[in-house]
């Protein structure tokens, strides 16, 4: 049963990612991106990463996707229902992407990964909190500064010349 | 349960679709969506290696930082895209080829 659910989630992720890059209408791409992000959150659940899955839904689906849809709405004429856009050189791009995929799958199936087994933890939030505030305190503070910089930068950029 | 290879395989597929999107799309927001796919693929790898390396949570921390960086990147990129649209009335990435005003 879990096997079936896993491949179902993986198929949803990959197929909607295909829609994101192939569909000609921008809004449809954004909606397909929603399903891809939910599918990736499901894969995190299968990887025992409950906290990362929650953050994925909060930040990606609740934040970044809404930003992207705002961006689409602000940079097109709303009155035209059909917000379409062209793709270029799909043949060359497809060939390069396919070559890259074959290369990557050959490499990852041949590589001797050092795997060590683990038991499923009851939750990861506590350990992540301890790691963030002890081992990774400096990167944590730096990334909060970076977020502040991105916040101010985005506000200044989009306000214009005022 | 599933092996490490199946997760890496899914992530490689997502990565190649993202690369394809970045290469073929000409709308700046669609290029941004391709970049998001690539970041998600990398994140799946981080979390998968973390699980199969004896549930070592360092990979989860890396995943969190990637998500935070993606949020900052999306905010700044959309501000730049809206500025380009105001100046050029188009968000085709081939039109934005000049540095001067």
HADDOCK unambig.tbl for C-alpha pairs under 7 A between the chains (distance, minus, plus):
assign (segid A and resid 10 and name CA) (segid B and resid 10 and name CA) 6.98 0.50 0.50
assign (segid A and resid 14 and name CA) (segid B and resid 14 and name CA) 6.36 0.50 0.50
assign (segid A and resid 17 and name CA) (segid B and resid 14 and name CA) 6.91 0.50 0.50
assign (segid A and resid 17 and name CA) (segid B and resid 17 and name CA) 6.81 0.50 0.50
assign (segid A and resid 18 and name CA) (segid B and resid 17 and name CA) 6.56 0.50 0.50
assign (segid A and resid 21 and name CA) (segid B and resid 17 and name CA) 6.88 0.50 0.50
assign (segid A and resid 21 and name CA) (segid B and resid 21 and name CA) 4.83 0.50 0.50
assign (segid A and resid 47 and name CA) (segid B and resid 47 and name CA) 6.93 0.50 0.50
assign (segid A and resid 47 and name CA) (segid B and resid 48 and name CA) 6.27 0.50 0.50
assign (segid A and resid 47 and name CA) (segid B and resid 51 and name CA) 6.32 0.50 0.50
assign (segid A and resid 52 and name CA) (segid B and resid 60 and name CA) 6.96 0.50 0.50
assign (segid A and resid 52 and name CA) (segid B and resid 64 and name CA) 6.79 0.50 0.50
assign (segid A and resid 64 and name CA) (segid B and resid 71 and name CA) 6.13 0.50 0.50
assign (segid A and resid 64 and name CA) (segid B and resid 74 and name CA) 6.52 0.50 0.50
assign (segid A and resid 71 and name CA) (segid B and resid 78 and name CA) 6.19 0.50 0.50
assign (segid A and resid 75 and name CA) (segid B and resid 82 and name CA) 6.50 0.50 0.50
assign (segid A and resid 75 and name CA) (segid B and resid 85 and name CA) 6.21 0.50 0.50
assign (segid A and resid 85 and name CA) (segid B and resid 27 and name CA) 6.50 0.50 0.50
assign (segid A and resid 86 and name CA) (segid B and resid 25 and name CA) 6.94 0.50 0.50
assign (segid A and resid 86 and name CA) (segid B and resid 26 and name CA) 6.63 0.50 0.50
assign (segid A and resid 87 and name CA) (segid B and resid 24 and name CA) 5.25 0.50 0.50
assign (segid A and resid 87 and name CA) (segid B and resid 25 and name CA) 4.71 0.50 0.50
assign (segid A and resid 87 and name CA) (segid B and resid 26 and name CA) 6.01 0.50 0.50
assign (segid A and resid 88 and name CA) (segid B and resid 24 and name CA) 4.99 0.50 0.50
assign (segid A and resid 88 and name CA) (segid B and resid 25 and name CA) 6.39 0.50 0.50
assign (segid A and resid 88 and name CA) (segid B and resid 26 and name CA) 6.95 0.50 0.50
assign (segid A and resid 89 and name CA) (segid B and resid 24 and name CA) 5.98 0.50 0.50
assign (segid A and resid 90 and name CA) (segid B and resid 24 and name CA) 5.78 0.50 0.50
assign (segid A and resid 93 and name CA) (segid B and resid 20 and name CA) 5.66 0.50 0.50
assign (segid A and resid 93 and name CA) (segid B and resid 23 and name CA) 5.96 0.50 0.50
assign (segid A and resid 93 and name CA) (segid B and resid 24 and name CA) 6.10 0.50 0.50
assign (segid A and resid 94 and name CA) (segid B and resid 20 and name CA) 6.25 0.50 0.50
assign (segid A and resid 97 and name CA) (segid B and resid 16 and name CA) 5.27 0.50 0.50
assign (segid A and resid 97 and name CA) (segid B and resid 19 and name CA) 6.53 0.50 0.50
assign (segid A and resid 97 and name CA) (segid B and resid 20 and name CA) 5.61 0.50 0.50
assign (segid A and resid 100 and name CA) (segid B and resid 16 and name CA) 6.74 0.50 0.50
assign (segid A and resid 101 and name CA) (segid B and resid 12 and name CA) 6.42 0.50 0.50
assign (segid A and resid 101 and name CA) (segid B and resid 13 and name CA) 6.54 0.50 0.50
assign (segid A and resid 101 and name CA) (segid B and resid 16 and name CA) 5.94 0.50 0.50
assign (segid A and resid 104 and name CA) (segid B and resid 12 and name CA) 6.59 0.50 0.50
assign (segid A and resid 105 and name CA) (segid B and resid 9 and name CA) 6.38 0.50 0.50
assign (segid A and resid 108 and name CA) (segid B and resid 5 and name CA) 6.98 0.50 0.50
assign (segid A and resid 109 and name CA) (segid B and resid 5 and name CA) 6.66 0.50 0.50
assign (segid A and resid 115 and name CA) (segid B and resid 52 and name CA) 5.52 0.50 0.50
assign (segid A and resid 115 and name CA) (segid B and resid 53 and name CA) 5.53 0.50 0.50
assign (segid A and resid 116 and name CA) (segid B and resid 52 and name CA) 6.05 0.50 0.50
assign (segid A and resid 116 and name CA) (segid B and resid 53 and name CA) 5.13 0.50 0.50
assign (segid A and resid 116 and name CA) (segid B and resid 54 and name CA) 5.04 0.50 0.50
assign (segid A and resid 117 and name CA) (segid B and resid 52 and name CA) 6.41 0.50 0.50
assign (segid A and resid 117 and name CA) (segid B and resid 53 and name CA) 6.97 0.50 0.50
assign (segid A and resid 117 and name CA) (segid B and resid 54 and name CA) 5.17 0.50 0.50
assign (segid A and resid 118 and name CA) (segid B and resid 54 and name CA) 4.50 0.50 0.50
assign (segid A and resid 118 and name CA) (segid B and resid 55 and name CA) 5.81 0.50 0.50
assign (segid A and resid 128 and name CA) (segid B and resid 57 and name CA) 6.89 0.50 0.50
assign (segid A and resid 147 and name CA) (segid B and resid 72 and name CA) 6.07 0.50 0.50
assign (segid A and resid 150 and name CA) (segid B and resid 72 and name CA) 5.61 0.50 0.50
assign (segid A and resid 150 and name CA) (segid B and resid 76 and name CA) 6.31 0.50 0.50
assign (segid A and resid 153 and name CA) (segid B and resid 76 and name CA) 6.86 0.50 0.50
assign (segid A and resid 154 and name CA) (segid B and resid 75 and name CA) 6.19 0.50 0.50
assign (segid A and resid 154 and name CA) (segid B and resid 76 and name CA) 4.90 0.50 0.50
assign (segid A and resid 154 and name CA) (segid B and resid 79 and name CA) 5.50 0.50 0.50
assign (segid A and resid 157 and name CA) (segid B and resid 79 and name CA) 5.91 0.50 0.50
assign (segid A and resid 157 and name CA) (segid B and resid 80 and name CA) 6.71 0.50 0.50
assign (segid A and resid 158 and name CA) (segid B and resid 79 and name CA) 5.10 0.50 0.50
assign (segid A and resid 158 and name CA) (segid B and resid 82 and name CA) 6.95 0.50 0.50
assign (segid A and resid 158 and name CA) (segid B and resid 83 and name CA) 6.44 0.50 0.50
